[in-house]
Amino acid sequence: MSPAPRRRAIATVCLSGTLEDKLDAAAAAGFDGIELFEPDLLASAWSPAEVAAQCAGRGLTVDLYQPFRDLDSTDDERFARNLRRAEHKFDVMTALGADTVLVCSSVAPDGVADPDRLAEQLAELGGRAGRRGLRIAYEALAWGTHVSTWEASWDVVRRADVPAVGLCLDSFHVLSRGGDPAGFAAVPAEKLFFLQLADAPALHMDVLQWSRHHRLFPGQGSFDLPSFLGHVLLAGYAGPLSLEVFNDVYRQADPMRAAVDGMRSLQWLEEALPAAAGPRPLPQAPELTGHSFAELAVDGVSGPQVAGVLAQLGFTHTGQHRSKPVQLWEQDAARVLLNASVVRPDGAGVAAVAALGLESADPPRSAARSIALGAPVLPRARGAAEAELSAIAAPDGTQVFFTRTGPEGWPADFLPTGNAAGSGAGLRRIDHIGLTQPFDSFDEAALFYRAVLGLELRDVTEVAAPFGLVRTRAVTGSHRGVRLTLSVPTLRRGGWSPGVPAPQYVAFLTDDLVATAVALREAGAPLAPVPANYADDLEARLDLPPDLLAAVREHGLMYEEDATGGYLHLATQVLGDRVFLEVVQRIGGYDGYGTGDTPVRMAAQRRARTATGV
Amino acid sequence: MSPAPRRRAIATVCLSGTLEDKLDAAAAAGFDGIELFEPDLLASAWSPAEVAAQCAGRGLTVDLYQPFRDLDSTDDERFARNLRRAEHKFDVMTALGADTVLVCSSVAPDGVADPDRLAEQLAELGGRAGRRGLRIAYEALAWGTHVSTWEASWDVVRRADVPAVGLCLDSFHVLSRGGDPAGFAAVPAEKLFFLQLADAPALHMDVLQWSRHHRLFPGQGSFDLPSFLGHVLLAGYAGPLSLEVFNDVYRQADPMRAAVDGMRSLQWLEEALPAAAGPRPLPQAPELTGHSFAELAVDGVSGPQVAGVLAQLGFTHTGQHRSKPVQLWEQDAARVLLNASVVRPDGAGVAAVAALGLESADPPRSAARSIALGAPVLPRARGAAEAELSAIAAPDGTQVFFTRTGPEGWPADFLPTGNAAGSGAGLRRIDHIGLTQPFDSFDEAALFYRAVLGLELRDVTEVAAPFGLVRTRAVTGSHRGVRLTLSVPTLRRGGWSPGVPAPQYVAFLTDDLVATAVALREAGAPLAPVPANYADDLEARLDLPPDLLAAVREHGLMYEEDATGGYLHLATQVLGDRVFLEVVQRIGGYDGYGTGDTPVRMAAQRRARTATGV
C-alpha cells in the first residue's frame, strides 16, 4: 500500500488579486490548503467565519495564519500589549478554523537577545495558544535581529519547552544563509509544525530584498530543494508542503496560471525527492533526443519571403502536406515546416514560430506526463493517412509536438514534391530555437520545460540590448540534442521600443560557418550587417588566427569564446514581423549561445529594417 | 563679466536606442558632448571617423571614450596584451576625436594590489597615451578588487606621476561608499580629468547591482550632489559636467524625454550649488502656497455622476465658465472645476484629473522658470473678459496652472450661478492630489516637481497592493500648502490587472472626519466600503480611544499613525474610469498619506465596482 498523498498548500501572498481571486485560483489548481496572509484578510469583506466557509466550499483548509511579527520585547509593557494583540488574533484563528500561527523572529530594536528570556516569552504565548487548541510555529527570519538561523530558532523552541510551540522551517531562510538542512534530523518530529517552500535565483543582494521580491517556485531557481525537503521528511515532518513565494512578477500576474505553476513545482519537487517514488508518481519523462522540425506560421506576405530565404540558405522544398497548406523544407537533418494557414487580414507579414517538433523516446508517455503536470493538450485534426501527433501548449502558446521521425512517423503526412535536394549550404540540423517569452511567464516557462519535458535549466544571463535589458536562459536535453533559449525583457516593453517585439529564431548548426557564409553570400541571403567596429574590437581583444579574423570581417560573422571553446554565428534580417534565422558553428566544448553579441545583432537587424522601410 | 557656461555632457549609456537615437536625443536636449560607451560604438555601422562627423554635425563632441577595463595585471604577458588592446583603442579615439579614455580599477582576480606596481603599469599606459596626445582618466569602481575608493585611485595616479594620467571622479562610486568629497581639495586641479555625475535612491543592496540598475539623474535620488559638485569645482575642476546613469527604466524609455530630463537635472544641480549663482541663472522658483483648484475632465456619462458626488460631499455649483463647458464647485477654500469638454465616443465614462491650479507668489515667473527648464508650455485659448493663465504640462500630461486667486484672477472667468452655498460637510481645502504616473516617467516627474516647481521630494514608499507592488513618493510645498503624491506600479501593468488603471484622486482636508463622515452618510455619498476586519486589526494593534474606534467601525474609516500623530481618511468609490475623492483629517504632526492603507482601499473600490457591474 502506498502512503497517503502529502497535503499541498499555497500562501495567498504567492498570488495576485483579492482574496476571492486567490481562493479560486488555489482551488482550481488542486491545492488542499492555504496559508492566509494577514493583509489579504484585512482587505476582505468576508468575516473570518465567512472566509472559513468560502475555503470549505472550495475544498480548501486554512493551514496557517501568518504572520505574527515582533512578539518578544525587552519592554515588559510592550510585551504585554503584544500578548493582547495575540489574543485578538487567536480569536480570528478560531473563527477561521486555523490552528497554527506563524510567529517570526523579531526584527525590532526591542527584540530579546537572551535566549532564556525569549523562550520564556514564547512559552507564555504558547501556553495561551495551547489552552485554545492553537499552535505557535516559530520561524527564524534570515534578517532577524537576534534569531536569524534555524538552529537559533530551534534552540529557543527547545528552551520554551511547551507542547504548543514548535518550528516553522522555511527553505528560503535556511538556504539563503547557506544553512545545512542535515541538522533537522536532531529535531523531534512533533516539533516540526510547518514547512514553507520557496526557491530563489542565485543573486548577490541584501537578503531581505532578495526574499521579498525574488523568490521563485521550487524548480525555478538554484536552491537544492529536493535535498532540503528530503531532510525535512526524514526528520518526520508530516504536515503540508506549502509554497511561500514573494515575487514581484507573480504579484501582478494571472493567479490562475500562477497557481498551476505552483502546483507543478510541488509535483516536480516530490518526484525529485531522493527517497523512493512518492504516492502520486508521474509518468517518467522520456528522453528528448533532438529537434525533428521547427514549424513557422506565415501568411501570404511573409510566406514567399521566408521560403525564398530558406532556399538561399540551401534548403529544398521536399514535401507538401496531404491536407493542409504546409510545406516541408529540408537540408540534411534540418527540417522546417512552413504553415501558410495564418489568415490575419490585420497582420500582413506575420511570421512566428508556431511549433517545435521534439524527438521523443516515447511520444505517448511524453504526452501523458504533460497531462499529469497540467499542461494544456491541443486538439489536433488528423487526415485519413496521417500520423497521430501528440501536442501540448508551452506557456508562450508555442505548440510542442512529441515525434518519432521515420517512415511511419510524421514525415508520412507529406507527399514528395519530387524536388531534388541541392548541395545545400552545410546546415546539418537545428542547433537551437530561441523564443521570447511573455513577460509574466519567463519563470513559468523554465519550470515547464524542466518539469514537463525533463530538460535541464542553464544559468540566467542578462545583456544590455539597445532597447532595454534582456534576460536569457537556456534549457537543454541530454547530449544537447535539444536546445532552447528563453528570453524576456527585464521590464515589460512600453511605448518606446523600436526593436522587434518578442523576436523568435531558429538556429541551424554547420561544421564550417565560413564555408556556409560564402554559400549564403553567393545565394544572396539577407544577412544582418555586422559592422566593422565589431571585428576591430575582436582583433583588439582576442588573438584570433589571421584567416579567421579575415573571414569574420569579410562575411560579417560574430564570434564569442570562453574557456571551453568558441562560437561563430550569423543571423538573417528579420523576416515578417518577428522571426529570423541563425547559422552557428560550435568549436571545441563551447556550450553557450553567443548571448553577448545580442546588442550587435539587434542593432544590425534594426538598420536592415529601417533601410527597407519595414 | 560672468564666467563661461560649464560644458554639459551625457553618457550614451543613459539613453535607450541605437547610437543615432542617442546622438539625436543628446543634441535636441542641448548637450555639448557625450561620453561614448564602447558597446554603442561596436554595434554602430558608422566608423569612428563617421561617428566624429555625426557628432560634429549635431554640435556634439566626444568628451570621453569608455570604458577600458582590467588594464593592470600581475601576469606580465597579460599586461602586454592589455597594452596592445589599448593601442587599438587609442586608434579608435584618434579617429573619434576623443582625447580622454576612462580606465576603471580592475575587478579581475589578476588585478595588481601593490600600488607601486599598479602605478608603474598605469604610467606605462599613460606614456603611450601622452605620445599620441591622449589622456587616461583613472576611476575607482566601488567594487574594484584592490582600488575601490577615490583616495586609493588618487594614490595610484600620484605615484604614476605622468602628465597624461589623471583622475575620473564619479559621484556614485564616491557617495555609495560614504566617501568624503572634501578631500578633493588636496588634488591638484590639473589632475582632475573628468567628472561623472549620478544620483541614486537610498537602497540596501549589493553596490554593483545598485550602480548598474538603479542610478538616477541628479536631484532624483538621495545623494547630496550639490555639495559633491561644490567640492569638485572648488578643487579647480574645469571639464564638463557629465551624466552617467545606468538605470533599467531609462534604458528602455524614450531617449528624447530622458535627455531633456538629464539636462534639467544638471540645470537644477548648478542652481543648487553652494557657491554664488552660475553663469546660466534660472528665474528663481516662486513660492507655491496652495491648491487653488483641481480640474476634472468628464464626459456626458461621468459628468453628472461626479457632480452628484460633489454635491453629496457638500460642494455647491457656484460658477459657470464664460466661454467653456466648465463648472466651478466650491466648499470653503476647496474648489473643483468640472470640465465637460471631453468628447470621446469610445470612452464613455472618462473622468480624469486634467489640471492642477497652484497658487504662485509670481505666476509669470513660475512660467518663465518652467520654460527655462524645458517644460512644455500649453497654448491657452482665452475669451475677452478672461484672466490670463500660464500653464505647463507635467510629465504625465496633467496641466499645471500658476494662479492668483482673487477678484482679478481666474475666478473672474466664472459667472455666478446664484446658488447659495449649503452648510457643507466640513471640507476646508484640498489637502493633496494623487496622480499615478506613466511607468517611464516616475523619476522624471519627481525631478520635474522639484526643479521646475521648486517643491520638496519626500521618501519613496512601497506597498503590496492587491494587483502588484506600488511605489509612491510625495512632493510638498512650503508649509505643506501644496501636496502631491506620485505613484507607479513597480512593474508596468500587463494583461491581468483587474484594478483601476492609473487611478487619480483629490483629497480634501477636514478638521473632524467623524462629523464629515456622518454628513456624507446622510447625503448618501458612495464611499468605498472598508471591511470590519480592518477595524478589528486596528483594535488589536493600537490603543485607540473607544469612541474613535467605534466611529471608525461605524463609518468605515481608515486610520494610520506614526510617532508624530495620526491620519483618518476615507475614499469614495471610483467615479468614471479612474478618479476618486478622499477626505482626510490630520492629527498632531502627521505628515504622511495613509499609504499603508492603500491595499484595503483598492480592494474596497474593486468590490464596489464589481458590485455595480462597472
Interface residues (C-beta under 8 A of the other chain):
Chain A: V13 S16 G17 T18 D21 E38 P39 L41 L42 A43 S44 A45 W46 S47 P48 R81 R84 R85 H88 K89 V92 L203 H204 M205 D206 L208 Q209 D248 V249 R251 Q252 A253 D254 P255 F439 D440 A464 P466 F467 G468 L469 P489 T490 L491 R492 R493 G494 G495 W496 S497 P498 P529 P531 A532 N533 Y534 D536 D537 E539 A540 R541 D543 P599 V600 M602 A603 A604 R606 R607
Chain B: V13 S16 G17 T18 D21 E38 P39 L41 L42 A43 S44 A45 W46 S47 P48 R81 R84 R85 H88 K89 V92 L203 H204 M205 D206 L208 Q209 D248 V249 R251 Q252 A253 D254 P255 F439 D440 A464 P466 F467 G468 L469 P489 T490 L491 R492 R493 G494 G495 W496 S497 P498 P529 P531 A532 N533 Y534 D536 D537 E539 A540 R541 D543 P599 V600 M602 A603 A604 R606 R607
